[in-house]
Amino acid sequence: MAWPPMVSNITTPLLGLVDTAVVGHLGTAMHLAAVAIGASIFSFIFWAFGFLRMGSTGLTAQALGQKDERRVRELFLQSIIMGLSIGFLLILFREPLINVAIYLMEPSVEVEPWARMYCEIRIFSAPAVLAGYAIVGWFFGIQYSKGALWMLLVINVANMLLDYYAVYGLGMASDGVAWATVISHYLGVALAGLLAWYKLKGFSGSVPLSVLMKWREYVELVQVNRYLFVRTILLLLVMLFFTAQGARQGDSILAANAVLMTFLMIISNALDGFAFSIEALCGEAYGRKDKKLFSKIVKLSTYWALFASGLLVMIFWLFGPFIINLLTNVESVRNEANLYLIWLIFFPLLGVWSYMLDGIFIGTTSVKQMQNTMVVCVIGVFFPVWFMSQGLGNHGLWLSQAALFTARGLTLYWCYQKNMKNGVWFKE
């Protein structure tokens, strides 16, 4: 279950790596900073609706465990409709969204026009991105992780090729990177739709049109997703705040942090391979009310995730400076990135616990606890640590990120132990 999402997820930061590398070799930090700002804005906007993937996975996995095939089909269609609707609304209200986002990021005068152009192009990928979230979540829920692999591989490989062609073939800059991303997302979601149509043939039952047209039929999906929405907003606020604080320290720091965030995305997407698997498998075991299988899945997944995180530590330790040099030839950016690389080397071991526990809580749809622990960690840990470490400059920013990772793991583990001990998930 884990290797297809790991492979597909690792190609996602490679997408960012190619974006960064292509504009990073234009000889100036300006375009690199513009892409960093634009990518951060859309990480915030799109992942605010990441519940479309997470909620779909947990509910679909539980329906599979309960052998409710009609509900499996229903969740696919409802999630797609919800994703497309939100995507078209984002396009409709794109001007105020982009204006507010640019204002909050406070880019320099030189960077601002390029960042705005990137955003005005990238917003048109919204329906494809959000529908893609829903399809990927459903794929994981039915344990068809190879479907997500093919979709994301198409998106990321197409993006890499189109990036290179737009910048070096057509003479474009950050605007070319944005168009490449838009086109690649529509290619990927088209393939995903075909794969989903093929898999739907294996599930019996029909879904009446009334189920898709009446709002009350979406109640369960909305109830799960509202808690995931708040949790995701908090996490993305941290990311946006992090980028904004880096921007206030100058374009070189902003660009260096953009390079280092590629390392963080590699960590996140590699470990998420295990998290996605645990969502689907624990969700099915929870739907079947099989506590023994549930516990076995948790233990085995955690062992393998620890092995993967240790491997990432070794790779970053040995090859971190080499990776930075591949990403940019701007000497000031290279120097800054190497200065703060030490934080990223140890992040896999700090973050593995929160990724695995996220998977357990999504699979059991215990998402209110995810929301509440995130509130505690962001308000009670991240911002206080940042406030007290401002004198450390960019080191203080990375320290606050490390503290957030640690706090998320500890608080979720406390909830996990409480739920298992008190029979919240499995009645004795």
C-alpha positions in Angstrom: 0.0 0.0 0.0 2.8 2.5 0.9 5.1 2.4 -2.1 2.8 3.9 -4.8 1.9 7.0 -2.8 5.5 7.3 -1.7 6.7 7.3 -5.3 4.0 9.6 -6.5 4.4 12.0 -3.6 8.2 12.2 -4.0 7.5 13.4 -7.6 5.5 16.3 -6.1 8.6 18.1 -4.5 10.5 17.2 -7.7 7.9 19.4 -9.4 8.8 22.2 -7.0 12.5 21.2 -7.4 12.3 21.7 -11.2 10.3 24.9 -10.8 12.9 26.2 -8.5 15.9 25.0 -10.6 14.5 26.4 -13.8 13.9 29.9 -12.5 16.9 29.6 -10.1 19.3 29.5 -13.0 18.0 32.8 -14.6 20.8 34.6 -12.8 18.6 36.6 -10.3 16.8 35.9 -7.1 13.8 37.9 -8.3 12.0 35.2 -10.3 12.9 32.5 -7.7 11.3 34.7 -5.0 8.2 35.3 -7.2 7.7 31.6 -7.6 8.2 31.0 -3.9 5.6 33.6 -3.0 3.1 32.4 -5.6 3.6 28.7 -4.7 3.1 29.5 -1.0 -0.1 31.4 -1.8 -1.5 28.5 -3.7 -0.3 26.0 -1.1 -2.5 27.9 1.3 -5.5 28.4 -1.0 -5.6 24.9 -2.4 -4.6 23.0 0.7 -7.2 24.9 2.7 -9.5 22.4 0.9 -7.3 19.4 1.5 -10.2 18.0 3.4 -11.5 16.9 -0.1 -8.8 14.2 -0.1 -8.7 13.4 3.7 -12.4 13.2 4.3 -13.0 11.1 1.2 -10.3 8.6 2.2 -11.6 8.0 5.7 -15.2 7.7 4.8 -14.6 5.6 1.8 -12.3 3.2 3.7 -15.0 2.8 6.4 -17.7 2.1 3.8 -15.4 -0.5 2.2 -14.9 -2.2 5.6 -18.7 -2.2 6.1 -19.2 -3.6 2.5 -21.4 -0.7 1.6 -20.6 -0.5 -2.2 -23.3 2.0 -3.0 -21.9 4.4 -0.4 -18.4 3.9 -2.0 -19.8 5.1 -5.3 -21.8 7.9 -3.7 -18.8 9.3 -1.9 -16.8 9.4 -5.1 -19.4 11.5 -6.9 -20.2 13.8 -4.0 -16.5 14.5 -3.4 -16.0 15.3 -7.1 -19.0 17.7 -7.2 -17.8 19.4 -4.1 -14.3 19.9 -5.5 -15.4 21.2 -8.8 -17.8 23.7 -7.2 -15.2 25.1 -4.9 -12.7 25.4 -7.8 -15.1 27.4 -9.9 -15.9 29.7 -7.0 -12.2 30.4 -6.5 -11.9 31.5 -10.1 -15.0 33.6 -9.8 -13.5 35.5 -6.7 -9.9 35.4 -7.9 -9.2 39.2 -7.9 -9.9 39.8 -4.2 -8.2 36.5 -3.2 -5.0 37.4 -5.1 -5.0 41.1 -3.8 -5.3 40.0 -0.2 -2.7 37.3 -0.6 -0.1 39.6 -2.2 -0.8 42.3 0.4 -0.2 39.8 3.2 3.0 38.4 1.7 4.6 41.9 1.3 7.0 41.1 -1.6 9.6 43.6 -2.7 8.7 46.1 -5.5 10.8 44.1 -8.0 9.2 40.8 -7.1 5.5 41.9 -6.7 4.6 42.1 -10.4 6.0 38.7 -11.2 4.3 37.1 -8.2 1.0 38.7 -9.1 1.3 37.4 -12.7 2.0 33.9 -11.4 -1.1 34.0 -9.2 -3.4 35.3 -11.9 -2.4 32.3 -14.2 -2.2 29.6 -11.5 -5.8 30.2 -10.2 -7.2 28.6 -13.3 -6.0 25.2 -12.2 -8.4 25.3 -9.2 -11.1 23.0 -10.5 -8.6 20.4 -11.7 -6.6 20.5 -8.5 -9.6 20.2 -6.1 -11.3 17.5 -8.2 -7.9 15.7 -8.2 -7.9 15.9 -4.4 -11.2 14.2 -4.2 -10.3 11.4 -6.7 -6.9 10.7 -5.0 -8.7 10.5 -1.6 -11.2 8.0 -3.1 -8.4 6.0 -4.7 -6.7 5.6 -1.3 -10.0 4.8 0.4 -10.6 1.8 -1.9 -6.9 0.9 -1.6 -6.1 1.6 -5.3 -3.0 3.6 -4.6 -1.6 3.0 -8.0 -4.4 5.2 -9.4 -3.0 8.2 -7.4 0.5 7.2 -8.5 -0.4 7.4 -12.2 -2.3 10.7 -11.8 0.5 12.5 -9.9 3.2 11.1 -12.2 1.4 12.5 -15.2 1.0 15.9 -13.5 4.6 16.1 -12.3 6.3 14.8 -15.4 4.2 17.0 -17.7 5.0 20.0 -15.4 8.7 19.3 -15.6 8.7 19.1 -19.4 6.5 22.1 -19.8 8.6 24.2 -17.3 11.7 23.7 -19.3 9.9 24.4 -22.7 8.2 27.5 -21.4 11.4 29.1 -19.9 14.1 28.0 -22.3 12.0 27.3 -25.4 9.6 30.3 -25.3 11.7 32.7 -23.2 9.2 33.0 -20.4 9.9 33.3 -16.7 7.7 32.7 -13.6 4.6 33.1 -15.9 5.8 30.2 -17.9 6.1 28.1 -14.8 2.6 29.0 -13.8 1.1 28.0 -17.2 3.0 24.7 -17.1 1.4 23.9 -13.7 -2.1 24.7 -14.9 -1.9 22.5 -18.0 -0.3 19.6 -16.2 -3.1 19.5 -13.6 -5.8 19.2 -16.2 -3.9 16.4 -18.0 -3.5 14.5 -14.7 -7.2 14.8 -13.6 -8.4 13.7 -17.0 -6.4 10.5 -16.6 -7.6 10.0 -13.0 -11.2 10.3 -14.2 -10.7 7.5 -16.7 -9.1 5.3 -14.1 -11.9 6.0 -11.6 -14.5 5.1 -14.2 -12.8 1.8 -14.7 -12.7 1.1 -10.9 -16.4 2.1 -10.4 -17.4 -0.9 -12.5 -16.3 -3.1 -9.7 -18.8 -1.7 -7.2 -22.5 -2.5 -7.3 -25.4 -0.2 -6.6 -26.7 2.9 -8.3 -26.6 6.5 -7.0 -29.8 8.4 -7.6 -29.5 11.9 -8.9 -31.3 13.2 -5.8 -28.4 12.1 -3.7 -26.1 14.4 -5.7 -28.5 17.4 -5.9 -29.8 17.6 -2.3 -27.6 19.3 0.2 -28.7 17.2 3.2 -27.2 14.2 1.4 -23.7 15.7 2.0 -24.1 16.1 5.7 -21.7 13.3 6.7 -19.1 14.5 4.3 -19.5 18.1 5.5 -19.3 17.2 9.2 -16.0 15.4 8.7 -14.6 18.1 6.4 -15.4 21.1 8.6 -12.9 19.9 11.3 -10.3 19.1 8.7 -10.8 22.5 7.1 -10.0 24.3 10.4 -7.1 22.1 11.0 -5.7 22.6 7.5 -6.2 26.4 7.7 -4.1 26.5 10.9 -1.3 24.5 9.3 -1.3 26.6 6.2 -1.4 29.8 8.2 1.9 28.6 9.7 3.3 28.1 6.3 2.2 31.5 5.0 3.5 33.2 8.2 6.8 31.4 7.8 7.2 32.6 4.2 6.1 36.1 5.0 8.6 36.3 7.9 11.4 35.1 5.6 10.4 37.8 3.0 10.8 40.5 5.7 14.4 39.4 6.1 15.2 40.0 2.4 14.9 38.3 -1.0 18.0 36.1 -0.4 16.5 34.7 2.8 13.1 34.2 1.1 14.7 32.4 -1.8 16.9 30.3 0.5 13.9 29.2 2.5 12.1 28.4 -0.7 15.0 26.0 -1.6 14.9 24.5 1.9 11.1 24.1 1.8 11.8 21.6 -1.1 13.6 19.4 1.5 10.6 19.8 3.8 8.2 18.8 0.9 10.4 15.7 0.2 10.0 14.7 3.9 6.3 15.4 4.0 5.5 13.6 0.8 7.7 10.6 1.5 6.3 10.0 5.0 2.8 10.7 3.7 3.1 7.5 1.7 2.8 5.6 5.0 0.2 8.0 6.3 -2.1 7.5 3.3 -1.8 3.7 3.6 -2.6 3.8 7.3 -5.7 6.0 6.6 -7.1 3.4 4.2 -6.1 0.3 6.1 -7.0 1.6 9.6 -10.3 3.0 8.1 -11.2 -0.4 6.8 -10.3 -2.2 10.0 -12.3 0.5 12.0 -15.3 -0.1 9.7 -15.1 -3.8 10.4 -14.5 -3.1 14.1 -11.4 -5.3 14.1 -9.2 -4.0 16.9 -6.5 -6.7 16.4 -6.0 -5.9 12.8 -6.1 -2.1 13.5 -3.3 -2.4 16.1 -1.2 -4.6 13.8 -1.5 -2.0 11.0 -0.5 0.8 13.3 2.7 -1.0 14.5 3.9 -2.2 11.1 3.3 1.1 9.4 5.2 3.0 12.2 8.2 0.6 11.9 8.5 1.2 8.2 8.0 5.0 8.5 10.8 5.2 11.1 13.1 3.3 8.7 12.2 5.8 5.9 12.7 8.8 8.1 16.2 7.5 9.1 17.0 7.1 5.4 16.0 10.7 4.7 18.3 11.9 7.5 21.2 10.1 5.9 20.5 11.5 2.4 20.1 15.1 3.6 23.3 14.8 5.8 25.4 13.4 2.9 23.9 15.2 -0.1 22.2 18.3 1.2 24.7 20.9 -0.1 24.8 19.1 -3.5 21.0 19.3 -3.7 21.1 23.0 -2.9 23.7 23.6 -5.6 21.5 21.8 -8.1 18.5 24.1 -7.2 20.2 27.4 -7.7 23.4 29.0 -9.0 22.8 32.3 -7.1 25.7 32.4 -4.7 24.0 34.4 -2.0 21.0 32.0 -2.0 23.3 29.0 -1.8 25.2 30.4 1.2 22.0 31.2 3.1 20.5 27.8 2.4 23.6 25.9 3.5 23.6 28.0 6.8 20.1 26.7 7.7 20.4 23.2 6.2 21.1 21.6 9.6 17.4 22.1 10.7 16.2 20.1 7.7 18.5 17.2 8.3 16.8 16.2 11.6 13.2 17.1 10.6 12.3 13.6 9.4 12.7 12.1 12.8 10.8 15.0 14.4 7.9 14.8 12.0 7.3 11.1 11.4 5.1 10.7 14.5 2.6 13.4 13.5 2.3 12.0 10.0 1.5 8.5 11.2 -0.9 9.7 13.8 -2.7 12.0 11.3 -3.3 8.8 9.2 -4.8 7.0 12.1 -7.2 9.8 13.0 -8.2 10.4 9.4 -8.9 6.7 8.9 -11.1 6.7 12.0 -12.6 10.1 11.1 -11.7 11.3 14.6 -11.0 14.7 13.0 -12.4 16.9 15.8 -9.4 15.8 17.9 -7.1 16.6 15.0 -8.5 20.1 14.9 -8.3 20.7 18.6 -4.7 19.4 18.9 -3.7 21.6 16.0 -5.2 24.7 17.7 -3.1 23.9 20.8 0.1 23.4 18.9 -0.2 26.5 16.7 -1.4 28.9 19.3 0.3 27.4 22.3 3.6 26.3 20.8 4.5 27.6 17.3 3.8 31.3 17.8 5.2 31.5 21.4 8.4 29.8 20.3 8.7 32.1 17.3 8.1 35.2 19.5 10.7 34.2 22.0 13.3 33.4 19.3 13.0 36.4 17.1 16.5 37.4 18.0 17.8 34.3 16.3 16.5 35.6 12.9 15.9 32.8 10.4 17.1 30.2 12.9 14.2 31.2 15.1 11.8 30.6 12.3 13.1 27.0 11.8 13.2 26.4 15.5 9.5 27.2 15.7 8.8 24.8 12.9 10.7 22.0 14.8 8.7 22.8 17.9 5.4 22.5 16.0 6.4 19.1 14.6 7.2 17.8 18.0 4.1 19.2 19.7 1.8 17.7 17.0 3.2 14.3 17.6 3.0 14.5 21.4 -0.6 15.8 21.5 -1.9 13.3 18.9 -0.2 10.4 20.7 -1.9 11.4 23.9 -5.3 11.4 22.2 -4.5 8.0 20.5 -3.7 6.4 23.9 -6.8 7.9 25.5 -9.0 6.6 22.7 -7.6 3.1 22.8 -7.7 2.8 26.6 -11.2 4.2 27.0 -12.7 2.1 24.1 -13.6 5.2 22.1 -12.9 3.4 18.8 -13.4 -0.2 19.8 -15.9 -1.2 22.4 -14.8 -4.1 24.7 
